[in-house]
């Protein structure tokens, strides 16, 4: 979660409500919830837009080895 986005959203809430004193935590938590909801509302990128995952080299090594039987 991006703290800067939360800070800006909390500030906007504080201004919108007339800059009341003593409600900083309420504004922060409200902003935190709204920012996290924004993150869930973002569309999921298609597979072509996602960055490639690093290749797992242990899987390549395992391909060349025969499986050992357990208990034999």
Secondary structure per residue as TSV (DSSP state, phi and psi in degrees):
chain	resnum	aa	ss	phi	psi
A	1	X	-	360.0	139.6
A	2	X	-	-89.2	111.6
A	3	X	H	-62.6	-34.1
A	4	X	H	-64.4	-40.5
A	5	X	H	-62.7	-41.2
A	6	X	H	-63.9	-45.4
A	7	X	H	-58.5	-45.3
A	8	X	H	-66.9	-40.4
A	9	X	H	-66.1	-40.9
A	10	X	H	-63.4	-40.6
A	11	X	H	-63.0	-43.3
A	12	X	H	-62.2	-40.8
A	13	X	H	-61.7	-44.2
A	14	X	H	-60.1	-45.3
A	15	X	H	-64.9	-43.1
A	16	X	H	-61.7	-33.4
A	17	X	T	-90.4	13.0
A	18	X	T	87.4	20.2
A	19	X	-	57.4	49.9
A	20	X	-	-70.1	150.3
A	21	X	T	-88.6	147.3
A	22	X	T	81.2	9.9
A	23	X	-	-116.9	23.1
A	24	X	H	-61.8	-41.3
A	25	X	H	-67.7	-39.2
A	26	X	H	-61.1	-44.4
A	27	X	H	-64.7	-40.2
A	28	X	H	-63.2	-49.1
A	29	X	H	-66.8	-37.2
A	30	X	H	-63.4	-44.1
A	31	X	H	-64.9	-40.3
A	32	X	H	-60.5	-43.2
A	33	X	H	-65.3	-41.7
A	34	X	H	-68.6	-36.4
A	35	X	H	-68.5	-40.6
A	36	X	H	-66.7	-33.9
A	37	X	H	-66.8	-36.9
A	38	X	H	-61.5	-39.1
A	39	X	H	-62.4	-37.6
A	40	X	H	-75.6	-24.1
A	41	X	H	-80.5	-13.8
A	42	X	S	-66.7	140.3
A	43	X	-	-67.8	146.6
A	44	X	-	-78.7	127.9
A	45	X	-	-65.5	148.2
A	46	X	-	-69.8	166.6
A	47	X	T	-60.6	-29.8
A	48	X	T	-74.2	-21.4
A	49	X	T	-91.7	-17.2
A	50	X	S	-78.1	145.5
A	51	X	-	-69.4	149.6
A	52	X	-	-69.2	141.9
A	53	X	-	-78.5	149.0
A	54	X	-	-64.5	144.7
A	55	X	-	-73.9	135.8
A	56	X	-	-85.9	106.9
A	57	X	H	-72.3	-24.9
A	58	X	H	-66.4	-30.6
A	59	X	H	-66.7	-38.0
A	60	X	H	-65.0	-41.3
A	61	X	H	-65.5	-36.7
A	62	X	H	-69.1	-28.4
A	63	X	H	-62.3	-35.3
A	64	X	T	-82.3	-7.3
A	65	X	S	-103.9	143.9
A	66	X	-	-80.6	148.2
A	67	X	-	-76.1	137.1
A	68	X	-	-89.7	138.3
A	69	X	-	-77.8	141.7
A	70	X	T	-90.2	126.5
A	71	X	T	85.4	4.9
A	72	X	-	-107.4	360.0
